[in-house]
Amino acid sequence: MKTIVYHQRLGDVLQCLPAAKYLAQSDEVQIECLPQYAGALDLVSYATWVAPGEGKGERIELEIWPNRYNAFRQSGLSWLDFVYQHPAIAGAARKIVLDCVPDGPPPGLPDEYNLLAPLGISQAWNYPTLDIQQKASELLGDYIIMCESKYYFHKRHWTAESIVQMAQAIKHANKFMTINSAPAVLAFALRQDRPTYFLSQKEQWAQDNIAPWPGRVDVEL
């Protein structure tokens, strides 16, 4: 048994999945993270979730915050390059494989739709939401906003009831637009060669951007 330890932030947990898939070639793999991110493991068949402190076997500590945050910033490396230096996973391919995403859109969305994910929780470079919406109108035409129900927009919005539903919604959107956040990581996994418009982190925070993928179009406001 091997346990990947990465407790916080959905996008980071998702980016640990290539490491889990690599290790699963020779052993059972758990990912130890906070319960609110456990649903990420419902997206895959090759690893399971375990609560913080309950992981078994060899522990592979990958988490950046808080103990390695300064080293990460000083390195100038991307998240993937920094984390995947760990000798236990250095040979892993970095493609995120989500092999348990259900077919079709999730409940509450039509068969055909364009989707905007304008919000995140850990961005240092923030875009005005109204400016994002204006650009989305230019690039997507009619669209639905994906956000938590506590947010209000003068436009149709939809809330995922699980991480699996979020992945479904992103996978099946005709066009998708997102900031650099967990939905962007899901798009990296699920929207290869499909139109995805991306608003990146800027200046010193560009280090945080997920790697490009075919179909991604970086846009400016």
C-alpha positions in Angstrom: 0.0 0.0 0.0 1.1 3.5 -0.8 -0.5 6.7 0.4 -0.1 10.0 -1.4 -0.5 12.8 1.1 -2.0 16.1 -0.3 -4.7 17.4 2.0 -5.9 20.7 0.5 -7.2 22.3 -2.7 -9.2 20.3 -5.3 -7.0 21.3 -8.2 -3.9 20.1 -6.5 -5.5 16.8 -5.4 -6.6 16.3 -9.1 -3.0 16.9 -10.2 -1.8 14.1 -7.9 -3.8 11.6 -9.9 -1.1 10.9 -12.5 1.2 10.0 -9.6 -1.5 7.7 -8.2 -1.9 6.0 -11.6 1.8 5.5 -11.9 2.1 3.9 -8.4 -1.0 1.8 -9.0 1.0 -0.2 -11.6 2.6 -2.1 -8.7 0.7 -1.4 -5.5 -2.6 -0.3 -4.1 -2.8 3.5 -3.8 -4.7 5.8 -1.5 -4.8 9.6 -1.7 -5.1 11.2 1.7 -7.0 14.5 1.5 -9.7 16.5 3.3 -13.2 15.0 3.1 -14.5 17.9 0.9 -12.1 16.7 -1.9 -12.9 12.9 -1.5 -15.1 13.1 -4.6 -12.1 13.5 -6.8 -11.4 9.8 -6.1 -14.8 8.9 -7.5 -13.5 10.0 -10.9 -10.9 7.2 -11.0 -10.7 3.4 -10.6 -7.0 3.2 -9.7 -6.9 4.9 -6.3 -9.1 5.4 -3.3 -9.7 8.2 -0.7 -8.6 8.1 2.9 -9.1 10.8 5.5 -6.1 12.8 6.9 -4.0 10.7 9.3 -5.5 7.4 8.2 -3.4 6.5 5.2 -1.6 3.2 5.3 1.7 1.9 4.0 4.4 4.1 2.5 3.5 7.7 2.8 4.5 10.0 -0.1 4.3 13.6 1.1 3.6 15.9 -1.8 1.7 18.8 -0.3 3.2 22.3 -0.8 1.3 24.4 1.7 2.4 25.4 4.2 5.8 23.7 4.8 7.1 23.8 1.2 5.4 27.0 0.0 8.5 29.2 0.2 10.6 26.6 -1.5 8.0 26.3 -4.3 8.0 30.1 -4.9 11.7 30.4 -4.9 12.1 27.5 -7.3 10.3 29.2 -10.1 9.0 25.8 -11.2 5.4 25.0 -12.2 3.3 23.1 -9.7 3.8 19.9 -11.7 7.6 20.3 -12.1 8.0 21.0 -8.4 5.8 18.3 -7.0 6.9 15.6 -9.5 10.5 15.9 -8.5 9.7 13.5 -5.7 11.8 10.3 -6.5 8.8 8.0 -6.0 6.9 9.6 -8.8 9.6 11.2 -11.0 8.9 8.7 -13.8 5.1 9.3 -13.9 3.4 10.6 -17.0 1.6 13.8 -16.2 -1.6 13.2 -18.0 -4.7 13.1 -15.8 -6.8 10.1 -16.6 -10.4 10.2 -15.3 -11.8 6.8 -16.2 -15.0 6.9 -14.2 -16.8 10.1 -15.4 -20.4 9.2 -16.4 -21.6 9.7 -19.9 -23.9 12.7 -20.7 -24.5 16.0 -18.9 -25.4 16.0 -15.2 -28.9 16.7 -13.9 -30.0 20.3 -14.4 -28.1 21.0 -17.7 -29.5 20.6 -21.2 -28.1 18.3 -23.9 -26.4 21.3 -25.5 -24.8 24.2 -23.6 -21.8 26.4 -23.2 -20.3 26.8 -19.8 -18.4 29.5 -17.8 -16.5 28.9 -14.5 -15.5 32.4 -13.4 -14.7 31.8 -9.7 -12.0 30.2 -7.6 -10.7 30.3 -4.1 -6.9 30.5 -4.3 -6.1 32.9 -7.1 -3.6 35.7 -6.4 -4.4 37.4 -9.7 -8.1 38.2 -9.7 -10.2 39.2 -12.7 -13.4 41.3 -12.3 -16.3 38.9 -12.7 -18.3 41.3 -14.9 -15.3 41.6 -17.3 -15.1 37.8 -17.4 -18.8 37.6 -18.2 -18.5 40.2 -21.0 -15.6 38.2 -22.6 -17.6 35.0 -22.2 -20.5 36.6 -24.2 -18.1 37.4 -27.0 -16.5 34.0 -27.1 -19.2 31.6 -26.1 -22.4 33.3 -27.1 -25.2 32.1 -24.9 -23.8 30.3 -21.8 -24.6 29.0 -18.3 -22.5 30.0 -15.3 -21.2 27.2 -13.1 -20.9 28.4 -9.5 -22.0 27.6 -5.9 -25.6 28.4 -5.1 -24.5 31.1 -2.7 -23.5 33.3 -5.6 -26.0 35.3 -7.6 -25.7 36.3 -11.2 -28.2 38.1 -13.5 -27.9 35.1 -15.7 -28.7 31.4 -15.7 -26.4 29.5 -13.4 -26.0 25.9 -12.3 -24.4 24.3 -9.2 -22.7 20.9 -9.2 -23.8 18.7 -6.4 -20.6 16.7 -6.5 -17.1 16.8 -8.0 -18.3 14.1 -10.4 -21.1 16.3 -11.6 -18.6 19.2 -12.1 -16.5 16.9 -14.2 -19.5 15.8 -16.3 -20.6 19.4 -16.9 -17.1 20.4 -18.0 -16.6 17.3 -20.2 -19.9 17.7 -22.1 -20.0 21.5 -22.6 -19.8 22.5 -26.2 -17.5 25.5 -25.3 -16.0 26.1 -21.9 -14.3 29.1 -20.3 -12.5 29.1 -17.0 -10.0 30.9 -14.9 -6.9 29.0 -13.5 -8.7 26.9 -10.9 -9.9 23.4 -10.2 -12.3 23.5 -13.3 -9.3 24.2 -15.4 -7.6 21.1 -14.1 -10.7 19.1 -15.0 -10.7 20.6 -18.5 -7.0 19.7 -18.8 -8.1 16.1 -18.2 -11.4 16.0 -20.1 -11.2 18.5 -23.0 -8.2 17.6 -25.0 -8.7 19.1 -28.6 -12.0 20.7 -27.5 -12.5 24.5 -27.3 -11.7 25.8 -23.9 -11.0 29.5 -23.2 -8.5 30.1 -20.4 -7.8 33.2 -18.2 -4.3 32.7 -16.7 -2.6 34.0 -13.6 -0.3 36.9 -14.4 3.1 38.2 -13.5 4.8 36.4 -10.6 1.7 34.3 -10.2 2.1 32.8 -13.7 4.0 30.0 -11.9 0.6 28.7 -10.8 -0.9 28.1 -14.2 -1.7 24.6 -15.3 0.2 23.4 -18.3 -1.3 24.1 -21.7 -3.2 21.4 -23.6 -4.5 21.0 -27.2 -7.7 22.9 -27.5 -6.9 25.5 -24.9 -7.1 29.1 -26.1 -5.5 31.7 -23.7 -7.5 34.9 -23.7 -7.0 38.4 -22.4 -9.6 40.8 -21.0 
